[in-house]
Amino acid sequence: MSDTDGKSSVPNGGSDDPEPGEGRGEADTSAAPETQTSPESANLSSVPEGSEGGQDGPMADSEQKQGPGEEEDTDSMDGSGLYSLTEEGERESEGGGRGKDEDKRSARKRNRPSGGATRHSSSSDDDDDDEDEEEEDVEEEDEQAMEAWLGADLCDLSRPSWCAVPSLRAREIGRDSHQFVRRVCGARGLVQRLELQGRLERHTGCVNTLHFNPSGTRLASGSDDLRVVIWDWARRKAELEFDSGHKSNVFQAKFLPHSGDSTLAMCARDGQIRVAELSATQRCKNTKRVAQHKGAAHKLALEPDSPCSFLSAGEDAVVFGIDLRLDRPANKLVVVKEGEKKVGLYTIFVNPANTHQFAVGGRDQYVRIYDQRKINEHDNNGVLKKFCPSHLVSSESKTNITCLVYSHDGTELLASYNDEDIYLFDSSHSDGADYRRRYKGHRNNATVKGVNFYGPCSEFVVSGSDCGHIYLWDKNSARVVQFMEGDRGGVVNCLEPHPHLPGLATSGLDHDVKLWAPTAENPTALKGLKEVMKKNKRERDEDSVRHGDQYDTQLLWFLMRHMRNRRPQRARRGEGGEGDTDESWSSPDSSDEEDGGPDHVQCMSS
């Protein structure tokens, strides 16, 4: 049971629906001082039918009341103003609940026995009542603390940047038509209408990697079954399926840019970096090993304009620069260290605006940025600069970075922390700078979660969760604007936005790939969001004090994955493509070990 990079714990479930009668009120300014009514709400679409009974705390602004005679403007297709994190109706119901509790306490006092014959019984009842009251007070304090946590670090949503009807009219007359698609893809109203369109079913194991080709016509997926499938996703058809040549879980498979979709780079738990050569006749000519890490290799980083160069990172703390034009393709760029201790790596990404720079993250709390032209391991271990949330710098919890990505223009860095939150950094800031935004509510524990920007200008942040849901936050306000159930197996790991259209592909512990598009008639009601966020937070807090149980959980997940995948893998040993080979270019930096390094499993926590 694996995912894009690997960790472990039992996935969380969903949540109960809100109680009937919970209202949709204004933002709770006491719990979240920054939550204020947004002026954009007069431009929002109407509430979906059936959503008025009580929506659990979404992260959007509260609804403004319209004046007499005003008509609602539905051009924006935006329902973000309909929902608030803290809801007045809930506060009223909570207040009513507290009033009922007081009545019960008074009733207990009135019904207490009196007189000498019942003094002993009365004393016992008093002790029970005191304990009940103490428990109720603790629960009330916990609930207040949870509400405060939900409302912290939030800003007001901005006005919608795209309105449907004016934009369509402008396109009809040829005005700004070249910007139409970009604006549509970044429209909040369409993000709020994302829904499941279909499934791509071919793999027999967890799907760990998804990647669109540059034109967006093909989608590559890789899995624990050691197979890679190239999809014509629009027709829901597998165009090519081949054996990757790897000996363990395939973690990434990516089309190299400007290669005519004929070259695919892959990495896996066996530490190998392999390249597949694809033909125009829809077959795999061969796969070759070009580098070997001494531990699992989780991620590859492509250079945006290069059809033959890319980077790899592994749990052995090594970053390889790979150039397919050379006789010896692999060149060891750096061994990532903190002091004298190596830091195993889970993720790497090249700055799209400055391809000499790349960022890595792994088994500590620091985002490290390197410049390939200035790496000197005797000077600060070659690091150009490091970022970390200030409260995690001296934290005793062993926090890992499971995934990081640059924004479309390289000005921002997004990092997802294991069993913590997602943080946005300004890549131009100086060494040691703190984060700019914090995105929370999901759970990143059971596997190595991916995180990504969504939108042509990185307008949104998207992540999976152990609870099986997909979260989309508005980047600037840090409010949840979309919340979808994404995996029956309970964990969503991979999230791949389409490069040119408003939609995305996702995968997780399920053996299929799910496709999402903005076709819903009404914007999301974010039903159940607030309770799921609270549940994730409580479970995260509980797990933080149960470090001793981690080994047993790892062992359980290892056995489950091993038993589930061993038979399908054996069956496929004889099905390799005609050109699959273990032949590799020689390299002084490549290990001769085929499966060297620690035997980490994709769905185990480190």
Buried (B, 14 or more C-beta within 10 A) or exposed (E): BBBBBBBBBBBBEBBEBBEEEBBBBBBBEEBBEBBBBBBBBBBBBEBBEEBBBBBBBBBBBBBBEEEEEEEEBBBBBBBBBBBBBBBBBBBBBBEEEEEEBEEEBEEBEEEBEEEEEEEEEBEEBEEEBEEBEEEBEEEBEEEEEBBBBBBBBBBBBBBBBBBBEEBEEBBEEEEEEEEBBBBBBBBBBBBBBBEBBBEBEBBBBBBBBBBBBBEBBBBBBBBBBBBBBBBBBEEBEBBBBBBBBBBBBBBBBBBBBEBEBBBBBBBBBBBBBBBBBBEEEEEBBBBBBBBBBBBBBBBBBBBEEBBBBBBBBBBBBBBBBBBBEBEBBBBBBBBBBBEEEBBBBBBBBBBBBEBEBBBBBBBBBBBBBBBBEEBEEEEEBBBBBBBBBEEBEEEEEBBBBBBBBBBBEBEBBBBBBBBBBBBBBBBEBEEEBBBBBBBBBBBBBBBBBBBBBBBBBBBBBBBBBBBBBBBBBBBBBBBBBBBBBBBEBBBBBBBBBBEBBBBBBBBBBBBBBBBBBBEBEBBBBBBBBBBBBBBBBEBBEEBEEEEEEBEEBBEBBBEBBEEBBEEBBEEBEEEBBEBBBEEBBEBEBBBEEEBBBEEBBBBBBB
